[in-house]
């Protein structure tokens, strides 16, 4: 058996053994909220919230633009202003 073949076989055995070990929930640590309260958790939550606000803002602006020049545009414009204010409040528009 050549060295390359031996190392390939060894790698396949390691992969097979690792795949055979089930992910047992008994070994999982309980969720104590550490991630949600960490800086990474806060950043992920803020990113998701800002993404939703930006999407809603864009939809309201698109609806207002479609009805531009008519009284029907006002509610959508007001809604866009509210989403913009939410984005400012959560710090979404900062660099």
C-alpha positions in Angstrom: 0.0 0.0 0.0 1.4 3.4 -0.9 1.7 6.3 1.5 -1.0 8.3 -0.4 -3.4 5.4 -0.3 -2.7 4.7 3.4 -3.4 8.3 4.3 -6.6 8.3 2.2 -7.9 5.2 3.9 -7.0 6.7 7.3 -8.9 9.8 6.4 -12.0 7.8 5.3 -11.9 5.9 8.5 -11.8 9.1 10.6 -14.7 10.6 8.6 -16.8 7.4 8.9 -16.2 7.2 12.7 -17.1 10.9 13.1 -20.2 10.4 11.1 -21.3 7.4 13.1 -21.3 9.2 16.4 -24.8 10.5 16.9 -25.4 14.1 18.0 -26.9 13.2 21.3 -28.9 16.0 22.9 -28.0 14.6 26.3 -24.5 16.1 25.8 -25.8 19.5 24.9 -25.6 22.3 27.5 -28.8 23.9 28.6 -29.6 27.3 27.0 -28.8 29.9 29.7 -29.3 32.9 27.4 -25.6 33.6 27.3 -25.5 34.1 23.5 -28.6 36.3 23.4 -27.0 38.6 26.0 -23.6 38.6 24.4 -22.3 41.3 22.1 -22.5 38.8 19.2 -26.1 38.0 20.1 -27.0 41.7 20.4 -25.4 42.4 17.0 -27.3 39.6 15.3 -30.6 40.7 16.8 -30.0 44.3 15.8 -28.9 43.2 12.2 -32.1 41.2 11.8 -34.3 44.0 13.2 -32.6 46.6 11.0 -33.0 44.4 8.0 -36.8 44.1 8.6 -37.1 47.9 9.2 -35.2 48.6 6.0 -37.4 46.2 4.0 -40.6 47.8 5.4 -39.2 51.3 4.7 -38.5 50.4 1.1 -41.9 48.9 0.6 -43.6 51.9 2.0 -41.5 54.3 -0.1 -42.3 52.2 -3.2 -46.0 52.4 -2.5 -45.8 56.2 -1.9 -43.9 56.6 -5.1 -46.5 54.6 -7.0 -49.2 57.0 -5.8 -47.1 60.2 -5.9 -49.0 63.4 -6.5 -52.3 62.0 -5.1 -53.8 62.1 -1.6 -53.5 58.3 -1.5 -49.7 58.6 -1.2 -49.8 60.4 2.2 -50.5 57.3 4.4 -47.6 55.5 2.8 -45.3 58.5 3.2 -46.2 58.7 6.8 -45.6 55.0 7.2 -42.1 55.4 5.6 -41.4 58.2 8.0 -42.3 56.0 11.0 -40.0 53.2 9.7 -37.2 55.7 9.2 -37.7 56.9 12.9 -37.6 53.3 14.1 -34.3 52.8 12.2 -32.8 55.9 13.8 -34.0 54.7 17.2 -32.4 51.3 16.8 -29.2 52.7 15.3 -29.7 51.1 11.9 -28.5 54.1 9.9 -25.1 54.4 11.5 -21.9 53.4 9.8 
